[in-house]
Amino acid sequence: MVALHSTPVGSMATHTLIRGADLVAAPWKNGGGVTREVAAFPEGAGLDAFVWRVSIADVAQAGPFSRFAGIDRTLVLLSGAGMLLDETLDETVADGAQGVKTHALTQPLDMARFTGEAPIDARLVNGATRDFNLMVRRGAATGEVAAWRVDTQCTLSADVVLLYCAQGSVAVALGDVSTQPLETGDTLRIDTPDALSCTVKGTGAVLAITIRYT
């Protein structure tokens, strides 16, 4: 995680700015794209040990998704013409063929939720895409993703909240703290917000990720 600064907010909460320009790209093992980790818990945990992980992926070619047993996944299209995710189901359909459920992500901020065990094959609509990924270990935490078209006012209460600027530029005000500007690709991480007021204004869109430990 690229933490440029951490600032107290109220009596307990702190917020950390993570600049998208500072994220480090790592290639996939199969060469199908690259991923940039935004944040994870515990910090520095490997793919077999994280409780939750947020990342940005550039998908360059069609192919199967890696399996992550015990993980719940949420994927959001950020840019590109999109992709079709074909999930092979356990049940069979006509003529004994296996059923397939297709998650269509063809517009920015289209969202798909599926388990890490699910057999998923990705088909690109027309060229490479960029996607937002939330992965949460089942039984250790729960996570939700909501797309906010600014302007938005709300109250934050969770163990961790991440506000990812998916489009344009926005300004986030937390409680009585000075406003924090975010550009596309930037993330504001808020730890232990407890009934913390939040106002988001600007010309873009924000993905709000809420994580609670179980």
The 8 nearest C-alpha neighbors of each residue, nearest first, counted from 0:
[[1, 38, 37, 2, 36, 17, 42, 39],
 [0, 2, 17, 3, 21, 22, 18, 37],
 [3, 1, 17, 4, 16, 0, 15, 5],
 [4, 2, 16, 1, 17, 15, 5, 18],
 [3, 5, 2, 15, 16, 6, 14, 17],
 [6, 4, 15, 14, 13, 7, 16, 3],
 [5, 7, 13, 14, 8, 4, 15, 12],
 [8, 6, 13, 12, 9, 14, 5, 11],
 [9, 7, 12, 13, 6, 10, 176, 11],
 [8, 10, 11, 12, 7, 174, 175, 13],
 [9, 11, 12, 8, 7, 13, 193, 192],
 [12, 10, 9, 191, 13, 8, 7, 192],
 [13, 11, 192, 191, 8, 190, 7, 9],
 [14, 12, 7, 8, 6, 190, 189, 5],
 [13, 15, 189, 6, 188, 5, 190, 7],
 [16, 14, 5, 188, 4, 187, 2, 17],
 [15, 17, 187, 3, 2, 4, 186, 18],
 [18, 16, 186, 2, 1, 185, 187, 19],
 [19, 17, 185, 20, 21, 16, 186, 1],
 [18, 20, 184, 185, 21, 22, 17, 186],
 [19, 21, 18, 22, 184, 185, 23, 17],
 [22, 20, 19, 18, 23, 1, 17, 0],
 [23, 21, 19, 20, 35, 24, 37, 1],
 [22, 24, 35, 21, 25, 36, 34, 20],
 [25, 23, 35, 34, 33, 22, 26, 36],
 [24, 26, 33, 34, 35, 23, 27, 36],
 [27, 25, 33, 32, 34, 28, 30, 24],
 [26, 28, 30, 33, 29, 32, 31, 25],
 [27, 29, 30, 26, 31, 32, 33, 25],
 [30, 28, 27, 31, 32, 26, 62, 65],
 [31, 29, 27, 28, 32, 26, 33, 59],
 [30, 32, 60, 59, 29, 27, 58, 33],
 [33, 31, 58, 59, 57, 30, 27, 26],
 [32, 34, 26, 57, 25, 27, 56, 24],
 [33, 35, 56, 25, 24, 55, 57, 26],
 [36, 34, 24, 55, 54, 23, 22, 37],
 [35, 37, 54, 38, 53, 55, 34, 22],
 [36, 38, 54, 53, 0, 35, 22, 55],
 [39, 37, 0, 53, 36, 52, 54, 40],
 [40, 38, 52, 42, 51, 41, 53, 49],
 [41, 39, 42, 51, 50, 49, 52, 44],
 [40, 42, 44, 39, 49, 43, 50, 51],
 [43, 41, 40, 39, 44, 38, 0, 49],
 [42, 44, 41, 45, 39, 40, 0, 49],
 [45, 43, 49, 41, 42, 48, 40, 46],
 [44, 46, 48, 47, 49, 43, 41, 42],
 [45, 47, 48, 49, 44, 67, 52, 50],
 [46, 48, 45, 49, 44, 67, 68, 50],
 [49, 47, 45, 44, 46, 50, 41, 40],
 [48, 50, 44, 51, 40, 41, 46, 45],
 [51, 49, 136, 40, 135, 139, 48, 41],
 [52, 50, 135, 49, 134, 40, 39, 136],
 [51, 53, 39, 134, 133, 38, 135, 40],
 [52, 54, 133, 38, 37, 132, 36, 39],
 [55, 53, 36, 37, 132, 35, 131, 56],
 [54, 56, 131, 35, 34, 130, 132, 36],
 [57, 55, 34, 130, 129, 33, 58, 35],
 [56, 58, 129, 33, 32, 128, 34, 59],
 [59, 57, 32, 128, 127, 60, 56, 129],
 [60, 58, 127, 32, 31, 57, 128, 126],
 [61, 59, 31, 58, 62, 127, 123, 32],
 [62, 60, 122, 121, 123, 59, 63, 31],
 [61, 63, 121, 120, 60, 64, 122, 31],
 [64, 62, 120, 119, 121, 65, 61, 118],
 [63, 65, 119, 120, 66, 62, 121, 118],
 [64, 66, 63, 67, 115, 119, 118, 116],
 [65, 67, 116, 115, 68, 64, 117, 118],
 [68, 66, 115, 116, 70, 69, 65, 114],
 [67, 69, 116, 115, 70, 66, 114, 71],
 [70, 68, 137, 136, 67, 115, 71, 116],
 [69, 71, 136, 115, 135, 137, 68, 67],
 [72, 70, 114, 135, 115, 134, 137, 113],
 [71, 73, 134, 113, 114, 133, 112, 115],
 [72, 74, 112, 133, 111, 132, 134, 113],
 [73, 75, 132, 111, 131, 110, 112, 133],
 [76, 74, 110, 131, 108, 130, 109, 77],
 [77, 75, 130, 108, 107, 109, 78, 104],
 [76, 78, 130, 107, 129, 108, 75, 131],
 [79, 77, 129, 128, 107, 76, 80, 130],
 [78, 80, 128, 81, 127, 129, 126, 77],
 [81, 79, 125, 124, 105, 128, 126, 78],
 [82, 80, 105, 79, 104, 124, 128, 123],
 [81, 83, 123, 124, 122, 104, 105, 84],
 [82, 84, 103, 122, 121, 102, 104, 85],
 [83, 85, 121, 102, 101, 120, 119, 86],
 [84, 86, 101, 120, 119, 100, 99, 83],
 [87, 85, 119, 100, 99, 118, 101, 88],
 [86, 88, 99, 118, 98, 85, 100, 119],
 [89, 87, 98, 99, 90, 86, 97, 100],
 [90, 88, 91, 87, 97, 98, 99, 117],
 [91, 89, 88, 98, 97, 92, 96, 87],
 [90, 92, 97, 98, 96, 95, 89, 93],
 [91, 93, 96, 98, 95, 97, 94, 90],
 [92, 94, 95, 96, 91, 97, 98, 90],
 [95, 93, 96, 92, 91, 97, 98, 90],
 [96, 94, 93, 91, 92, 97, 98, 90],
 [97, 95, 91, 92, 94, 93, 98, 90],
 [98, 96, 91, 92, 90, 88, 95, 99],
 [97, 99, 91, 88, 92, 90, 87, 96],
 [100, 98, 87, 86, 88, 85, 101, 97],
 [99, 101, 86, 85, 87, 102, 98, 88],
 [100, 102, 85, 84, 86, 103, 83, 99],
 [101, 103, 84, 83, 111, 104, 85, 100],
 [104, 102, 83, 105, 101, 84, 82, 111],
 [105, 103, 109, 81, 82, 106, 83, 76],
 [104, 106, 81, 80, 103, 82, 109, 107],
 [105, 107, 109, 104, 108, 81, 76, 80],
 [106, 108, 77, 76, 109, 78, 105, 75],
 [107, 109, 76, 75, 77, 110, 106, 146],
 [110, 108, 104, 106, 107, 76, 75, 105],
 [109, 111, 75, 74, 108, 104, 76, 112],
 [112, 110, 74, 73, 102, 75, 113, 109],
 [111, 113, 73, 72, 74, 110, 114, 71],
 [114, 112, 72, 71, 115, 73, 111, 117],
 [115, 113, 71, 116, 117, 72, 70, 112],
 [114, 116, 67, 70, 66, 68, 117, 71],
 [117, 115, 68, 114, 66, 67, 118, 69],
 [116, 118, 114, 115, 119, 86, 113, 66],
 [119, 117, 86, 87, 116, 120, 66, 64],
 [120, 118, 86, 64, 85, 63, 117, 84],
 [119, 121, 63, 85, 62, 84, 64, 86],
 [120, 122, 84, 62, 61, 83, 63, 85],
 [123, 121, 61, 83, 82, 84, 124, 120],
 [122, 124, 82, 125, 61, 126, 81, 83],
 [125, 123, 82, 81, 80, 122, 126, 83],
 [126, 124, 80, 123, 127, 81, 79, 82],
 [125, 127, 123, 124, 128, 80, 59, 79],
 [128, 126, 59, 58, 79, 60, 123, 57],
 [127, 129, 79, 58, 78, 57, 81, 130],
 [130, 128, 57, 78, 77, 56, 58, 76],
 [129, 131, 76, 77, 56, 75, 55, 128],
 [130, 132, 55, 75, 74, 54, 76, 56],
 [133, 131, 74, 54, 53, 73, 55, 130],
 [132, 134, 53, 73, 72, 52, 74, 135],
 [135, 133, 72, 52, 51, 71, 70, 132],
 [136, 134, 51, 71, 70, 50, 137, 140],
 [137, 135, 70, 50, 139, 69, 140, 51],
 [136, 138, 70, 69, 139, 135, 140, 71],
 [139, 137, 140, 136, 213, 141, 69, 212],
 [138, 140, 213, 137, 136, 212, 50, 141],
 [141, 139, 212, 213, 211, 138, 136, 137],
 [142, 140, 211, 210, 135, 212, 137, 143],
 [141, 143, 210, 209, 135, 211, 140, 208],
 [142, 144, 209, 208, 145, 210, 141, 207],
 [143, 145, 208, 207, 206, 209, 146, 142],
 [144, 146, 207, 206, 147, 208, 143, 205],
 [147, 145, 206, 205, 207, 148, 144, 108],
 [148, 146, 205, 204, 149, 206, 145, 151],
 [147, 149, 204, 150, 146, 205, 203, 151],
 [150, 148, 151, 200, 147, 204, 199, 201],
 [149, 151, 200, 199, 148, 201, 152, 198],
 [152, 150, 149, 199, 198, 153, 200, 147],
 [153, 151, 198, 197, 199, 150, 154, 196],
 [152, 154, 197, 196, 155, 198, 151, 195],
 [153, 155, 196, 195, 194, 197, 156, 152],
 [156, 154, 195, 194, 192, 196, 193, 153],
 [155, 157, 193, 194, 192, 195, 154, 158],
 [158, 156, 159, 211, 192, 191, 210, 209],
 [157, 159, 191, 211, 210, 190, 212, 192],
 [160, 158, 190, 210, 157, 191, 189, 209],
 [161, 159, 209, 189, 208, 188, 210, 190],
 [162, 160, 188, 208, 187, 207, 189, 163],
 [161, 163, 207, 187, 186, 206, 205, 208],
 [164, 162, 186, 206, 205, 165, 185, 161],
 [165, 163, 205, 183, 184, 185, 166, 204],
 [164, 166, 205, 183, 204, 163, 184, 206],
 [167, 165, 203, 204, 183, 164, 168, 205],
 [166, 168, 203, 183, 202, 182, 204, 169],
 [167, 169, 182, 203, 181, 202, 201, 183],
 [170, 168, 201, 181, 200, 180, 203, 202],
 [169, 171, 180, 200, 179, 199, 181, 201],
 [172, 170, 199, 179, 178, 198, 180, 173],
 [171, 173, 178, 198, 197, 179, 177, 174],
 [174, 172, 197, 176, 196, 175, 171, 198],
 [175, 173, 196, 176, 195, 197, 172, 8],
 [174, 176, 173, 177, 172, 8, 9, 196],
 [177, 175, 173, 174, 178, 172, 8, 9],
 [176, 178, 172, 179, 175, 173, 174, 171],
 [177, 179, 172, 171, 170, 176, 180, 173],
 [178, 180, 171, 170, 172, 177, 181, 169],
 [181, 179, 170, 169, 171, 178, 182, 168],
 [182, 180, 169, 185, 168, 170, 164, 179],
 [181, 183, 168, 185, 184, 164, 167, 169],
 [182, 184, 164, 166, 167, 165, 185, 168],
 [183, 185, 19, 164, 165, 182, 186, 163],
 [186, 184, 19, 18, 182, 164, 181, 183],
 [187, 185, 163, 17, 162, 16, 164, 188],
 [186, 188, 16, 162, 161, 15, 17, 189],
 [187, 189, 161, 15, 14, 160, 186, 162],
 [190, 188, 14, 160, 13, 159, 161, 192],
 [189, 191, 159, 12, 13, 192, 158, 14],
 [192, 190, 158, 12, 159, 157, 193, 11],
 [191, 193, 12, 156, 195, 190, 155, 157],
 [194, 192, 156, 195, 191, 155, 157, 12],
 [193, 195, 156, 155, 154, 192, 196, 157],
 [196, 194, 155, 193, 154, 192, 174, 197],
 [195, 197, 154, 174, 173, 153, 155, 194],
 [198, 196, 173, 153, 172, 152, 154, 174],
 [197, 199, 152, 172, 171, 151, 153, 200],
 [200, 198, 171, 151, 150, 170, 149, 152],
 [201, 199, 150, 170, 149, 169, 198, 171],
 [200, 202, 169, 203, 168, 170, 149, 150],
 [201, 203, 167, 168, 169, 149, 204, 200],
 [202, 204, 167, 166, 168, 201, 169, 149],
 [203, 205, 148, 166, 165, 147, 149, 164],
 [206, 204, 164, 147, 165, 163, 146, 207],
 [205, 207, 146, 163, 145, 162, 147, 208],
 [206, 208, 162, 145, 144, 161, 205, 146],
 [209, 207, 144, 161, 160, 143, 206, 162],
 [208, 210, 160, 143, 142, 159, 157, 207],
 [211, 209, 142, 159, 141, 158, 160, 157],
 [210, 212, 158, 141, 140, 157, 213, 142],
 [213, 211, 140, 139, 141, 158, 210, 138],
 [212, 140, 139, 138, 211, 141, 137, 210]]
